[in-house]
Amino acid sequence: MAAAVHHALNGRRVWWVAPTYSDALHPWRTFTRKFAFAWDRKTENHHHIELPSGGFLTVKTADRPVGLRGVGIDFVVLDEAAFMPADIWTACIRPALSDREGSALIISTPAGRNWFYHLYQHALDPLNEDWATWNFPTDHNPHIREQEIEDALAITPQRQFREEYLAEFIEGSGVVFRDIKEAATAAYRGGPQLGHTYVMGVDFGRYQDFTALVVIDSTERSVACVDRFNEENWGTQRNRIAALAKRWNVTSILAEANAMGEPNIEALWNQGLPIQSFTTTPHNKPNLIEMLSAAIENRELRLLPDPVLMAELEAFTHRERKSGGYSIYEAPNGVHDDTVIALALAWRLTATPRLTLGMVEV
């Protein structure tokens, strides 16, 4: 609440948004006590305070989206955001901030792996420099006794305790990759080990997506290197791929041929790289992903604790087609899966070492 007060006192337009009217009562009462009679104008029924600084503070609710449109704001707090519909952020709050290039503080108790979870994963990406994340389990609060937490643990269902007290995002039924943290035991190394064989998976991207490169040590079946980049011309990207392949003495590369993949694969083949193409389809993607999922869960593949790779694996989901048939594997809207696909391609090479080199679709 201190951040909202600070911004309002400094002349900025501030909203505090809660899921429901009853959730909004506590912050409203706190703000009215904080400002006492220091406002220029207070509208009780609209939970709105205007200050001598020219700033204002309004407490709103997410159960009436129409009231969250049409006004540019400088700062907003979304309180218990996980319990709001996703489009509150994307269709209402985010556009309101754009008008004045404002900022947001989005806080919540976890509620499964919904949009709030995916936004948290997005913020973990170090390339998203405008975002930062914090995690504060209840036992980090110096005002709560340890005995209180132990008492709660004794009577609270495990899933609920992990969300409410440990601030954990619990896997749901659509999760594809499990036990990811337990599998992240590979060590970072600067280069190849003598006598080991290395392969690479490549997923091409340029603007909205990234080109992702994952190198696997096939000898010890562990991820050796993860790299990704975008907004570079194709020639520069190919040079980076070639340089990484040389650095790790890669003996085989499997790259996704979809979209702009095929001409880049052909160019890399002409440069002498041991590269093959893989055209992803709705029919072969499930097998590609399920092979990787089983390898991670069965500890056949050790992962690097790379924050981007870990976040993309955790966010990756599947759902069944309404008409039946194959499962649909994908990243949620707004979340990337480039390192996941590159890893899956590299694992395919590792798990099926007899794939024939050449310009073939596998």
N, C-alpha and C positions, 0 to 999 in steps of 0.2 A: 504493500500500500504506500510505502514511503516514496517509491518511484513515481506513482501516479500523482501524489501530492506535490512532489518536486516539480514535475512538468507543468502542472496547472498553475503553481505559484510563479512560474517563469513565463507565463503568457501563452502556454500551448493548449491546444484542444485535446482533451483527454476523455477516453471512455473506459469504463470498467464493465465488462460483459460477463454475466453469470448465466448458467443454464436456464434457471427458472426464476419466477418472481420471489419465491421464498428464499432462494439462494442469494438474491440481490439485497435482501433486507439488512443483513449484517454489515456488508461494506458500506451501504448507504448511511446507516446509523453511525458507523465509525467516521465517515467523512464529515457528516454534519457536526459531530462533536469536535473533530480536528479543526474545522474552520470556524466553529462557534458563530460569532456574528461578524466575521471578517469578510463576508461576501458582499458583492454589490446587489446580487439578486439570487433568490432561491425559489425554485419551483418544486414543491414537495411531490405533487402527483406525477411529475415527469422525472423525479430524482435528478435534478439538474441544478448545478451551482455555478454562477458566474462570479469571477474574482476581479478585484481592482487591477490586477496585472494585465487584464484583457483575455486571460485564459479561462477555460471552463472545465468542469468535471461532471460527467453524466454517467450514472449507473444504469445499464441496460440489461435486457434479458435476451437469450437466444431463442426463446420459444415464440418470438414474434419477429421473424426475419425482416419483414417490411420496415420495421423501425430501425434497422441497421443499414439502410441504404440512403444515398443522396447527400451525405455530408462528409467533407474532407476532414481528416483528423491527423494529429501529430503523434499521438501515443495511445496505445490500447493495451489493456490487460484482459486476456481471456482466462477466466478463472474456472477450473475444472473443465478444461477444453475437451477432454476425451468424452465427455457426456453431452457434447453438442454435435449436431449434424455436420458433416465435413464441409458442406457448401456454405455454412456460416463463415468459414475462413476464406474459401476460394471465391465465392460469389458476392460476399458482403464486406467483410472486414478488409481483406487484401486490397480491393479496389479503392476503398475509402482512404487507406493509407497512401496509395499511389498518388492521389491528388496533391498531397503535401509532402511526399517522400518521408512519411512517418515511420515509426518503429513499433514493435510489438513485444510484449512479454507474455508467453503462452505457457500456462502452468496447469498441472492436473495430477491427480492420482491416475495411474494406469488403469485402463479398462479393456484388457485384451490387446490385440494388435490391430487397432483401427487407424483412422486417418492421423490421429495424434501420434501414434507410434511411428507411422511412416514419415511424418514431418520431423520427428525426433531423429530418425535415421538419416534423413536428408541433411539435417543440421550437423550431424557427426562428420560429414564429409569435409575434410580440410580445404578442399577447393571451393566450398561455399563460404567464402570469407565473411559474408554479411551475417552469418549465423553463429551462435554459441549455445552450448548445452550444459545443464547442471542436473545432478541427481542427488537427492537428499532423503535417504531412508529415515524412518522415525528415530532410529537409534543414534542418528547424528544430531538430534535436537537435545541440547544440554538441559532443557527444562523438563524433560520427561524421564522419569526414573527407569532404570533397567528392569526393576521388578514389575513395573506396569506393562512393559513389553512382553516379559515372560508370562505374565498372567493372561495377556491377550492370546499368546501363542497356544496356551493350554486349552482354550475354548473356541478358537477361530479355525474354520476350515483352511487347509493349507493354501489352496489357490487364493482365497480371499486375504489371508495373512500376507502372502508374498506380494500381492498388489497393494494392499492398504498400508502395510508396515515396512516392507522391504523395497517398495517402489519398483517392482519388477514388471516387465511386460511378459505376460504368460502366453505361450504358444496356443494358437487356436487350431481348429480342425483343418484349415486350408494351408497350414505350414508344410513346406516341402523338405527343408533341410533341418534336421534335429541334431542336438548334441554338438553344435558348431564350436562352442567355446572349448569343450572337452577335446575336440579334434585339433585345435589350434596349438600344436606343440612343436611345429617346425621352427628351426632356428634361422635367423637372418645370416646370410653369408655374402661375401663380396664377389664371389665367382665360383666356378665349377670345382668339384673335387676330382682328383685324379682317379681315373677308372670308372667314373659315373657317366651315365647316359642322360641327356636332357632333351625334352620335347617342348613345343610351344603351341598354345592356342591363341588365335587372333579373332577379335570381333571388331569390325570396322565401324567407325562413326566419324562425324565431322563437326556438326554444329549443335543440334539438340542432344545427340548422344556422343559417347566417347569411343575412341579406338582403345581397346583394352588388350593387353598382352599378359599372358600368364605362362610362366615356365615351370615345368614339373621335373624334378629329379626322378627319373623312372627307376633308377637303381634302388633308392630307398623309399620311393613312392611318397614324396613330400613336395609341397609347393616351394620353389626356390626363389621366385621373383614375381612381383605384380607391378605392372606399369600401365598408365592410361593417360590420354591427352586428347584434346580437341581443338577446334579453331586453327588448325594448321593445314597447309595445302597438302595434297596427296603425295607429292614428291618428298616433302619433309617427313611425312608420316612413314613412307616406305624406308627412308634412310634410318629412322629411329628403329623400325622393326629389324632391319638388316644389322644394325649396330648391336642390338640386344641379342640377336641370334648368334652373332660372332662372339660376343662377350661370354655367353654361356655354352659355346660349342654345341649348339642345338643341332640334332641330327634329323629332326622331322618337325614340320609345322603344319597344323590343320587350321584353316581359316574359313570363316563364314563367307559364302559367296553371294549372299543376298544383296540387293541394291548395288552399291558401288564396289562390293567385294571382288567380283569376278575380274574386272580390268586391273585392279591392284594386285590380285593374286597372279595374273598373267605377267605383269611387269616384274614382280618379285621373282617369279620362276625364270624369267629371261635374264635376271641378274645372277642367277645361279643358286638361289635359295631352295632348299629341299621342302617345298610347300605344296600342299594339296588343298582342294576346295571341298567345302561341305555346304550344301544348299539346305537350309532349315525349312521344314514344312510342318504343318499341323500334325502330320502322321509320324514323322521321325523325331520331332522334338521331345515328345514324352519319353522315348527310350533314351535319348541323349541325357536328359535331366535325371531320369530315374537311375541310370548307371552311376551318375555322380552322387546322388542322394544316398544310395546304398553304400558306396565306397566311404563316404564320410561317417555314416551311422555305424558301419561295421569296422571302423578304424583302419580301413585299407589305405586311406589317404590322409596324410597329416597336412594341416593347413598352416600358413603363416598367419599370425595375428594382425593382419593388415586391416585397419579400421574400415576402409571402403569395401573391401571384399567381405568382411564379416557382416557389415550392415546390409549389403545387397543380398547375401545369402539368407539372412534373417528375415528380410522383407519379402522374398520371393514366395509366390503362392500358386496354388492350383485350384481349379474348379472344374466341375463336370459340365459338359455341354447339355443344354436343356433337351436336345433331341437325341441324347445318348451318344455312344461311340467314344472317341478318344478324349482324354483330359486336356484342358487348356492350361499351360504353364506360362506364367508371365509375372512381371513386376507390377505392383499397383500403380495407378496413375500418379505421375509426378516423381516416381522412383526409378532409378536406372538399374539395369541388369547386365551391363556390358562385361564386368569382370566375371559374373556367373557364367555367361555363355563362353567366354574365353577359357575359363577353368574347365567347363564341361568338355570343350573340344580337346584341350590338352589331356584330360583324363581319358578320353576315348582313345587317343594315341597310346597312352600308357597301358590301358587295359587290353588293347587289341594291337600288339606290336607288329603283327604281320600285315598291317595295312600297306598296300603297295604305294610307293612314292610315284608321284606324277600328277599331271593335270587331269585328275579324275574326280567325279562327284561320288562321295561315299555316303 
